[in-house]
Amino acid sequence: MSANSAETHVRGKTVSVPSVQIDGRVIVALGNWVRTAQVKDEELVEGKIFEDPALFIARLKASDFKADIFTFAQKPPATTPNYCYPWEWDNWAAIPISSFKQWWEERLPQESRKNVRRAAKRGVIVKAVPFSPELVTGIKGIYDETPIRQGKPFWHFGKDFETVKRENETYSERSEFVGAFYNGELIGFIKITFVDRTATIMQILSKNAHYDKRPMNAMLAHTVELCERKRVSHLIYGQYVYGKKQNSSLTEFKRRNGFEEIKFPRYFVPLSLNGRLAVAFGLHLGVSNLIPGPVNDFLLKVRARTCRSWIEQHRSLWKRISDFVIAFW
């Protein structure tokens, strides 16, 4: 079992990272000071990741793959820790799917139901769409609307057509797209990938210029209906809480659309002295985890203001250049 390399996504970019294959699973390593290994696209792996974690970890250690920590999750419904490894609580933002009616009547606040109706009244059409060059062009148009989203530089801004196509056609055999259209223009999309009896939202995005039409709410309603038809148990949209951001706008959006937090254990198995020290001092969760919550919130606000200031300055610059060219011409 010799180490090789594999492509994965890091902060919106496709990068090549060290990898090794063990028992049919591709393991990748990320990080510089502390190299953390995990199964590639773990959240999209169908079936059990492995039958015996101790045997799997022993084979990983016996390989020439270099990593400090191996992490894996114990996925729901088994939410009680079953293994004697260091662990932390991980979480999903999930909608339990019993029926669309129950989600609509019991889980959605009145304002969210109004937003779904508002989208229809304002001319938004939501439907399933095949993966095609036209869809890729529409997605690229959404990506390129603004370089800043949620107070930070937007990872997908400015990507070329082929990159957008390649990154969105992954797991095509078990993925579907839902699009929101206004006057024939794609103004929002969702990519859903099915994993066993769950559905995972890989991406959900809409144009800021059409925020007043509430396409996000309409697309989520359509997706819940789709999950009911496919007899999916849960619709998952990433984490409910990311790190210490307990009151983020994204968490609030998920709450208002009927998502709830489901906790489950994530294990961190040291593979080296560096890994043991990292787990002992809490560095396995990242340096940002050591920053107190209030300080972290303050830094995020500073980042958001800085990004907004940056884009406003560049807008002014481009306007001056445009005015100069027009005057000169």
Phi and psi in degrees as a GROMACS rama.xvg file:
@    title "Ramachandran Plot"
@    xaxis  label "Phi"
@    yaxis  label "Psi"
@TYPE xy
-92.9292  150.634  SER-2
-72.1912  145.53  ALA-3
-136.847  -149.476  ASN-4
-139.91  156.045  SER-5
-146.679  156.266  ALA-6
-90.487  138.641  GLU-7
-146.958  173.048  THR-8
-104.633  127.545  HIS-9
-129.753  115.694  VAL-10
51.1032  45.7273  ARG-11
80.4826  2.00151  GLY-12
-116.804  144.65  LYS-13
-84.8403  120.904  THR-14
-129.516  156.164  VAL-15
-96.2526  127.36  SER-16
-130.398  158.824  VAL-17
-59.545  143.278  PRO-18
-148.573  163.534  SER-19
-151.062  149.961  VAL-20
-108.068  125.917  GLN-21
-132.679  124.826  ILE-22
50.4462  39.642  ASP-23
81.8153  -1.51876  GLY-24
-105.008  137.811  ARG-25
-91.2538  121.852  VAL-26
-103.181  132.428  ILE-27
-120.723  156.083  VAL-28
-120.722  132.647  ALA-29
-125.851  153.336  LEU-30
108.562  160.614  GLY-31
-108.971  -67.2715  ASN-32
-69.6067  -42.1326  TRP-33
-121.243  111.954  VAL-34
-90.0802  115.623  ARG-35
-105.318  126.881  THR-36
-101.831  143.95  ALA-37
-158.295  166.091  GLN-38
-66.1626  131.456  VAL-39
-59.8472  133.052  LYS-40
50.877  46.4475  ASP-41
-52.1648  -39.709  GLU-42
-68.2402  -12.0141  GLU-43
-109.388  1.22965  LEU-44
-73.3728  130.093  VAL-45
-90.4999  147.801  GLU-46
74.214  -171.732  GLY-47
-71.5866  141.698  LYS-48
-65.4041  -40.7792  ILE-49
-159.74  158.073  PHE-50
-81.9709  -39.2032  GLU-51
-130.363  101.95  ASP-52
-60.4489  -36.0595  PRO-53
-62.96  -43.3072  ALA-54
-67.532  -40.7634  LEU-55
-62.8418  -45.1695  PHE-56
-66.5518  -36.6804  ILE-57
-62.3055  -40.9155  ALA-58
-68.7359  -34.4928  ARG-59
-64.5067  -44.8023  LEU-60
-64.5356  -33.2626  LYS-61
-75.7462  -17.207  ALA-62
-77.8011  173.203  SER-63
-94.0273  20.6147  ASP-64
-76.8253  129.649  PHE-65
-99.231  115.798  LYS-66
-154.745  157.675  ALA-67
-98.8122  -31.4978  ASP-68
-140.07  142.167  ILE-69
-113.314  126.42  PHE-70
-117.661  142.502  THR-71
-151.426  153.543  PHE-72
-104.491  149.283  ALA-73
-100.167  98.2294  GLN-74
-71.7296  148.344  LYS-75
-57.0296  153.049  PRO-76
-84.9477  0.0736251  PRO-77
-81.9544  87.5194  ALA-78
-100.649  -2.21593  THR-79
-91.4161  127.005  THR-80
-54.715  127.428  PRO-81
-110.698  -9.12449  ASN-82
-122.553  151.85  TYR-83
-92.6335  57.6346  CYS-84
-122.729  156.808  TYR-85
-58.3309  138.07  PRO-86
-144.82  161.291  TRP-87
-135.593  158.194  GLU-88
-74.0123  128.266  TRP-89
-107.664  174.239  ASP-90
-155.11  155.651  ASN-91
-114.339  151.259  TRP-92
-98.5348  115.964  ALA-93
-139.131  147.102  ALA-94
-108.426  115.161  ILE-95
-66.7029  127.377  PRO-96
-99.7347  104.98  ILE-97
-107.78  -51.1449  SER-98
-156.106  152.986  SER-99
-61.418  -39.1304  PHE-100
-59.9919  -43.4265  LYS-101
-64.9773  -43.5718  GLN-102
-59.723  -44.0063  TRP-103
-67.5631  -43.8772  TRP-104
-88.6826  -31.9398  GLU-105
-106.729  -25.0358  GLU-106
-107.674  -23.3438  ARG-107
-91.0787  130.752  LEU-108
-64.6654  158.284  PRO-109
-57.5428  -39.2826  GLN-110
-61.9201  -37.9493  GLU-111
-68.8457  -37.7498  SER-112
-63.666  -39.1465  ARG-113
-62.3034  -37.8472  LYS-114
-65.0304  -37.7059  ASN-115
-64.5561  -44.128  VAL-116
-66.1602  -36.6868  ARG-117
-61.9316  -39.9244  ARG-118
-58.7598  -45.4382  ALA-119
-65.1795  -42.262  ALA-120
-64.2105  -29.9327  LYS-121
-93.5574  12.9992  ARG-122
91.6748  13.8804  GLY-123
-82.0565  128.613  VAL-124
-110.204  124.965  ILE-125
-113.434  131.575  VAL-126
-158.766  161.617  LYS-127
-71.6047  141.744  ALA-128
-132.788  141.499  VAL-129
-75.4022  155.811  PRO-130
-75.888  120.796  PHE-131
-153.824  167.43  SER-132
-57.2124  -34.8946  PRO-133
-64.9658  -40.4377  GLU-134
-66.7769  -41.783  LEU-135
-60.7502  -42.4919  VAL-136
-61.3156  -40.9021  THR-137
-65.3034  -41.7662  GLY-138
-63.5239  -43.2218  ILE-139
-60.6836  -37.3442  LYS-140
-62.8208  -37.0056  GLY-141
-69.6461  -43.9763  ILE-142
-56.5471  -41.6638  TYR-143
-87.2557  6.07127  ASP-144
-66.1598  -39.5257  GLU-145
-152.214  142.406  THR-146
-82.0829  -6.22866  PRO-147
-124.721  127.347  ILE-148
-137.894  139.362  ARG-149
52.3911  37.8555  GLN-150
75.049  17.6103  GLY-151
-149.488  160.235  LYS-152
-56.4085  135.574  PRO-153
-84.566  123.404  PHE-154
-58.9254  -36.7504  TRP-155
-93.1517  -1.9494  HIS-156
-63.317  130.972  PHE-157
81.9903  6.17777  GLY-158
-70.3025  147.092  LYS-159
-78.5787  168.404  ASP-160
-56.2391  -47.531  PHE-161
-64.3841  -36.8609  GLU-162
-66.5065  -44.5014  THR-163
-60.9729  -41.9795  VAL-164
-62.8391  -49.9966  LYS-165
-61.9687  -41.063  ARG-166
-75.5672  -22.1228  GLU-167
-98.5007  -8.00507  ASN-168
-95.5927  6.21323  GLU-169
-64.5355  145.919  THR-170
52.426  38.3205  TYR-171
-62.5481  -28.0903  SER-172
-70.0491  -16.6045  GLU-173
-135.704  34.994  ARG-174
-125.525  154.387  SER-175
-138.253  155.79  GLU-176
-117.822  140.694  PHE-177
-118.087  129.482  VAL-178
-118.506  148.325  GLY-179
-111.14  127.307  ALA-180
-121.645  143.603  PHE-181
-135.624  117.404  TYR-182
53.0665  39.7048  ASN-183
82.7119  -6.33818  GLY-184
-94.4355  134.367  GLU-185
-72.7566  115.863  LEU-186
-112.501  -2.22876  ILE-187
-170.037  155.474  GLY-188
-152.845  155.774  PHE-189
-128.303  136.114  ILE-190
-110.118  124.544  LYS-191
-115.7  131.958  ILE-192
-117.137  131.052  THR-193
-90.9918  130.635  PHE-194
-129.693  108.082  VAL-195
52.7541  -118.03  ASP-196
-103.09  16.6972  ARG-197
-116.634  163.587  THR-198
-124.645  132.435  ALA-199
-113.779  127.714  THR-200
-77.0808  110.905  ILE-201
-78.6534  -34.645  MET-202
-160.714  139.615  GLN-203
-139.855  125.947  ILE-204
-155.537  147.77  LEU-205
-144.439  165.602  SER-206
-77.5464  132.699  LYS-207
-60.163  -32.0097  ASN-208
-63.9958  -19.2222  ALA-209
-114.418  22.6755  HIS-210
-56.5487  -37.0811  TYR-211
-62.0618  -17.7343  ASP-212
-91.7588  -4.01012  LYS-213
53.6902  50.6528  ARG-214
-66.0414  -29.4802  PRO-215
-62.0701  -44.9348  MET-216
-63.3051  -41.1111  ASN-217
-66.0995  -40.3659  ALA-218
-66.8052  -38.8552  MET-219
-64.3667  -39.805  LEU-220
-61.6101  -44.1032  ALA-221
-62.5342  -38.5886  HIS-222
-67.4944  -38.9412  THR-223
-63.1615  -40.4765  VAL-224
-61.8544  -42.1419  GLU-225
-61.3051  -42.9867  LEU-226
-64.4359  -36.9451  CYS-227
-63.4494  -43.4462  GLU-228
-63.7062  -33.3509  ARG-229
-90.0509  4.76813  LYS-230
58.2553  42.092  ARG-231
-79.7032  143.213  VAL-232
-83.3763  -36.61  SER-233
-144.449  143.144  HIS-234
-102.783  120.402  LEU-235
-110.419  134.217  ILE-236
-128.288  76.2566  TYR-237
60.3641  -146.693  GLY-238
-94.4642  151.761  GLN-239
-77.8534  -40.1362  TYR-240
-127.809  127.712  VAL-241
-101.434  112.941  TYR-242
59.1922  -124.321  GLY-243
-101.941  11.1115  LYS-244
-84.4366  74.4529  LYS-245
-69.2561  -30.8514  GLN-246
-121.113  40.2027  ASN-247
-73.933  159.544  SER-248
-64.5985  -31.0445  SER-249
-68.5658  -42.4424  LEU-250
-61.4869  -40.7746  THR-251
-65.0096  -40.2285  GLU-252
-60.2463  -43.5336  PHE-253
-65.425  -41.7951  LYS-254
-60.4731  -43.265  ARG-255
-70.3842  -13.8015  ARG-256
-109.158  20.1784  ASN-257
87.2477  9.59935  GLY-258
-81.0296  150.405  PHE-259
-130.63  162.303  GLU-260
-87.0444  129.622  GLU-261
-119.449  117.905  ILE-262
-95.0991  147.878  LYS-263
-154.346  155.295  PHE-264
-77.4304  139.753  PRO-265
-118.759  128.537  ARG-266
-97.1522  147.786  TYR-267
-129.546  103.691  PHE-268
-100.227  113.307  VAL-269
-65.3584  135.196  PRO-270
-112.858  -8.17728  LEU-271
-149.554  172.364  SER-272
-61.0762  -41.6082  LEU-273
-58.5233  -40.2797  ASN-274
-67.0623  -40.3961  GLY-275
-63.9088  -40.6736  ARG-276
-66.6045  -40.0835  LEU-277
-62.2713  -44.1949  ALA-278
-66.9232  -40.9824  VAL-279
-62.337  -35.4664  ALA-280
-101.938  9.61437  PHE-281
76.5537  16.3613  GLY-282
-84.2277  -6.99428  LEU-283
-69.6659  -16.7886  HIS-284
-96.2087  0.627738  LEU-285
101.48  152.093  GLY-286
-63.0239  -33.7186  VAL-287
-61.7231  -24.8806  SER-288
-68.2122  -19.8933  ASN-289
-82.6872  -11.8268  LEU-290
-79.7273  129.352  ILE-291
-56.5407  146.74  PRO-292
-50.0294  -52.6817  GLY-293
-59.7179  -38.4422  PRO-294
-66.5452  -41.3243  VAL-295
-61.5156  -43.459  ASN-296
-61.264  -41.801  ASP-297
-62.9589  -43.4448  PHE-298
-64.8098  -36.7732  LEU-299
-65.6428  -38.6317  LEU-300
-66.1693  -39.3301  LYS-301
-63.0245  -43.057  VAL-302
-61.3009  -42.9644  ARG-303
-62.7033  -44.041  ALA-304
-64.4294  -39.6712  ARG-305
-62.8931  -43.3503  THR-306
-64.7798  -42.6899  CYS-307
-62.5291  -41.449  ARG-308
-63.3943  -41.4015  SER-309
-60.2305  -47.0735  TRP-310
-70.3225  -34.0816  ILE-311
-65.9398  -40.4853  GLU-312
-62.6214  -41.3737  GLN-313
-72.0229  -33.4683  HIS-314
-60.4368  -43.6407  ARG-315
-63.7641  -40.4846  SER-316
-62.6854  -47.4239  LEU-317
-65.3732  -34.0198  TRP-318
-65.9378  -41.1266  LYS-319
-64.8743  -40.8684  ARG-320
-63.4716  -43.8699  ILE-321
-61.5443  -45.3599  SER-322
-61.6168  -39.2648  ASP-323
-65.5867  -44.4389  PHE-324
-63.139  -42.8794  VAL-325
-62.4877  -44.7386  ILE-326
-63.9329  -41.7497  ALA-327
-66.5341  -42.0114  PHE-328
